[in-house]
Amino acid sequence: MGTNGRREETSYGRWARFALQCTGVLVLAALWQISSLAGWLPKAVAPSFFETISGLWQVIHTGSFWAGTANTFRAWAYGMFVSIVIGIPLGLLLGSNKVVYRLSRPTIEAVRPIPPIVILPVVLVAVGYGFNLSALLIAQGAMWPLLIMTSYGVATVPQVALDTATVFRFSFFRRLFFVRLAQALPLIGSGVRLAAAIAFAVAIMAGLVGGAPGLGQLLGLASQANDLPTLFALTMAIGFFGVVVISIFSSVERRLNRWKVSS
């Protein structure tokens, strides 16, 4: 009964949060529309909410929108894959040795704040425009949270867990994967969530600034043409896709955190 009660309470809490979020969106949409009708928001600055919805309906019925969406998520997925393949194993190695972790930490903290836009000219010279541009920028931006969260999670494993593994004569690799990695999984989940959000933002930025094919490129073309309904419609669609990405990886993070608490 207690477990069922907690589950029902958790389910109720989720629906309550969802209803509250929907209410916030509806209030914002109403304020947007009222501001447009009252003239507080000039049409030269932004279309009304209903005009934006109408523009979004037209945009999603075009092949260029779905082609841009496919290009954006293809580059996002490839960049995420590269960042995971590099960031998590490197974080494991750095975090498993206290001396190496302390030596590498200042360098990582110094390099991490460099935004992907700064290295854009170098990447353009190296790989040119297109898919490779987006993938490299995404991998560079998304790798740092994975590297930092993984190395920190591995470095802060409780000493009692390591001592227990030593008593049972665990090899280095068994301690690395079955003790350090297992204990660090919740933090790695948080790093993956942050990396996914950063990767999606960089994928849009790569098209908007670097001209890589995708939703960002369509956003730039609409801005150049001063097509405000399409511009705001694309922005709304990008925001929706971003929410979906964050929701998926937040769910994964919550599952990992539940595992940590139960263990």
N, C-alpha and C positions, 0 to 999 in steps of 0.2 A: 504493500500500500504506500509505504514511504517513497519507494523508487518511482512508482506510477505517479504519485503526487508531484514529485520533483520534475518528472518528464512533462506533465501537464502544465506545470508552472513555467518551465522553460519554453514550451510551445506557445503558451499565452504571451510570454514576454517577447518572443520573436514577432508574433503577429501585432502586438502593441507597438513595437518599434517600427515595423513596416507601415502600420497605419499612420503613425506620427510622421514618418518620412514622406508618405504620400500627401498628407495634409500640408506639410511644408512646401512641397512642389506646387500643389494647387493654389496655395496662398500667393506664392511667387508669381505664378501664371496670371492670377487675377490682378495683382498689382501691376504687372507688366501691361496687360490689356487696358486697364483703367488709365494708366499713365499715358498710353498712346492715344486713347479716345479724348482725354482731357487736354492733350497738347503739351503735357509736361515732358514727354519723350518725343522729340521731333522725328519725323519720318526720314529726314536726311541723316539721322544718327542711327536709328534702329527701326525696323518694321514692327508692327504690332504682333502680339502673341499668335493670333489667328492667322495672320499673313505668314508668319514663320512656319506654323503647322502646315498651311497650304503649300508653302515652298518645299517643306520636308516631304510631303506626299508626292510632289512632282519629282523631287530628286531621287527618291527611292525607287521610282519606276524607270530610271535610266540605267543603261548598261555601264556607263562610265563610273557611276557611284559604286556598284558592286564590284567592278574591276578594281577600283581604287581601294575598296575595303579588303578584297582578297590580297592585293599587293602589300597593304599595310600589315595585315596579320601574318602574311608569309614572312616578311622581314622581321616582324616582332617575334615570331616563333623561332626563327633561325638565330636571331640575336640572343634570345633567352637561352636557347640550347647551348650556344657557345659560352655564354656567361656562366651557366651552371657547370659545364664541363671543366672550365678553367677555375672559376671562383671557389666552388665547394672543395675539390681536391687540394687546391693550394691553401685554402683556409684550414683544412685538416692538418696539413704538414706544418704550417706555421704555428698553429695553436697547440700542437702536440709536444712542442719543446719550448719551455719557458724562456730560455735565453734567446732563441730565434724570434719568439713572439715579441719580446720586449725590444729587440733590435729593429724589427720590421715595422712595429707600430707607428713610430714617428714618420717614417717614409710614407706609409699608407695614408696617414692622416693629412700629410702635406699634399699628396697627389690626388686624393679622393675629391676635394672640392672643385677640381677643374671641370667645368661643364663641357659636354660633348661639342657645343657650338664653337668652343675655342680651338679644338683640333680639326674643325671642318675644313679649313684650307689645306691642311696636310693630307687629310683623307682624300680630298678632291684630286690632289696631285697624284696620290698613290693609286687610287682605284677608279677615279672619275665618277660620273653621275650613275644613278641607277640603283639596282638592288644591293650591290656590294657596299655602296655608300651607307644606305640605311642599316644594313646588318652590322657593319663595323661600329658605327656610332651607337647603335643599340647595345651591342656587346660591351663596349667601353663604359657606357653609362650604367648598365645593369650589373656589371661584375662587382663593383665596389661594395654595395650593401651585402651581397652574398659572401664576399671574402671577409668582410669585417665581422658579420654576425656569426659565420662559421668558425672563424679563428677564435673569437671571444667565447663562443659556446664550448668549444673544445678545450680552451685554456682554463675555463672555470669549472671543470668537472670536479665534484667533491673528491677530496683526497681519499676518503674512506672507500669509495668505489674503486679507485686505482689500487689501493692497498689490498682490497679483496681480490682483485684480478691477479695481483702479484702472488698472493697466497695460493691461488689455484693454478699458478704457473701459466698464465696466459702469455702467448707470444706478443711481440710488438704489434703485429697486424691485428691480432684478435682483440687486444686492448683498444686499438685505434677504432675498429669498426663496431665491436660489441659493447664497448664501454663509453669511449669518448663520443663517437658519432651518435650512439643511441641517446646519450644524455643531452647532446646538443641539438637534437632534431627539432624541438620547439623553436629555438632561436633560428635555426636554419629555415624553418617554415616562415618566420617573420621576415627573414632576409629575402626569401623567394617572393613574398607578397610585395615588399618594397621594390624589388627588382622588376617585377611585372608591371607595376605602376610607372616606374621610371622608363622602362623599355617602351611602353605604349606612348608616353609623352615624347620620347626621343624619336619614335617612328613618325609621329605627326610633324615634329620639328624638322626632321630630315627632308620631308617632302615640301614643307613650307619655305624653308630657307635654302636647302640644297637642291631642290627640284627633283628629288627621288619620286618615282611613281607611287601614288597612294592618295589617301584622303588629305594629307597635308598639301600635296600639289593641287588638288581640286580646290582646297581652301584658298591657296594663293591665287589661282586663276580667277576665282569669284571676287577676291579682293581687288585685283587689278582691274576687273571689269566694273567695279563698284556695284555689283549685283548683291544688294544687302539681303533680300529674302533668301537667296541661295547660300550666302555667306553664313547667316544665322542658322539656317536649316542644317548645314554641314556641321556647324559648331554644336548644335543640339544632338545630332547623330553621333559625333565623336564623344560627347559627354556621356551619352547612353552606353556606347561601347566601353568607355573607360569604367563606368559603374559595373558593367557585367564582368570585366576582367578583375576588378578589385573584389567583387562579391565572391567569385569562384575561388580566388586564392585566399581570401579571408576565411572561407569555409574550410579549406585545407589546413590553414594555420590553427583554427579552433580545434580541429580533430587532433592535431599533434599536441596541442596544449592539454587536451583532455587525457591523452595518453601519458603525458608527463605527470599530471596530477595523480592519475590512477596508479602509476608505477611507484 
